[in-house]
């Protein structure tokens, strides 16, 4: 059995395991540990835990001791020297016109080495630069090329969400992120909206990817045909967060249902969605109720208001005359439909002509007939 403690070297750095030995440590304590690069100052993340020998990692280093106030003061002085080394190295890069971007300068705890982190598109020949740095600081120099995600972790900043970047606040390791994660979550594939300050896809796209995949398995896909309340519909929209499904029914109506209602094949209030059509069918005969029998005067008034002709009684009288007035125009059609009138129809035409002629043109008719008689 051995006691292992987890430590980190920066705010959001990776966690490393060290053998605590007999030291009593708590979370947040500063300790001095032995690393492959030499001694370094680290911060305890979790207190020591008993670990069996079978689960012990290989080549475990030991925690030397707790950090003293002198160790913390020495670390503070190194921070000030790092700023001077960073500015001097950046000036040398500009003078030489080198295609590289300096990100950070780091002093080891014992001051035996300075590490310069930089980014570049390709390989850079920095041999002359290392000579100038070694001549200036009289110590060992190491140039380390890093990626854009590591650059954002070292520099820090504010993301599009308004909070501190995940990589420099709590994210200890980078996980692979793909465009498929953005598609599954229904995000717009706009590089400006799904990319971080490093220019790569946002790390937060992987946080809820597994949840979206789990929720999507229980819901139908867009364009799928389903049956509900005995009617066919097509899935037009699926909201994973609210678990709502929008359908387009056969009559072009929109219907929003839940997955359980879709599974049962009916909605909770079916009469609200599908019994609205019979109500309109019942109201139609009510509009034709005024066709009940009534007085002839009321029927004539109604016919005048509606602007449509109504059939009058078959008996000869005033009602027949009123019914024939609006039908004066379509009379030629009736003549075409009955080319051979009966004997009863002929006298009716002779009676109607003399009644109209004296009212409209009594004088002209006599003038026209007179010349015919003279000839």
Buried (B, 14 or more C-beta within 10 A) or exposed (E): EBBBBBBBBEEBBEEBBBBBBEBEBEEEBBBBBEBEEEBBBBBBBBBBEEBEEEEEEEEEEEBBEBBEEEBEEBBEEBEEBBEEBBEBBBEBBEEEEBEBBBBBBBBBBEBEBBBBBBBEEEEBEBEEBBEBBEEBBEBEBBBEBBEBBBBBBBBBEEBEEEEBBBBBEEBEEBEEBEEEBBEBBEBEEEEEEBEBBBEBBBBBBBEBBEEBBEBBEEBBEEEEEBEBBEBEBBBEEBEBEEEBBBBBBEEEEEBEBBBEBBEEEBBEEEEEBBEEEEEEEEEEEEEEEEEEEEEBEEBBEBBEEEEEBBEBEEEEEEBEEBBEEBEEEEEEEEEEEEEEEEEEEEEEEEEEEEEEEEEEEEEEBEEEEEEEEEE
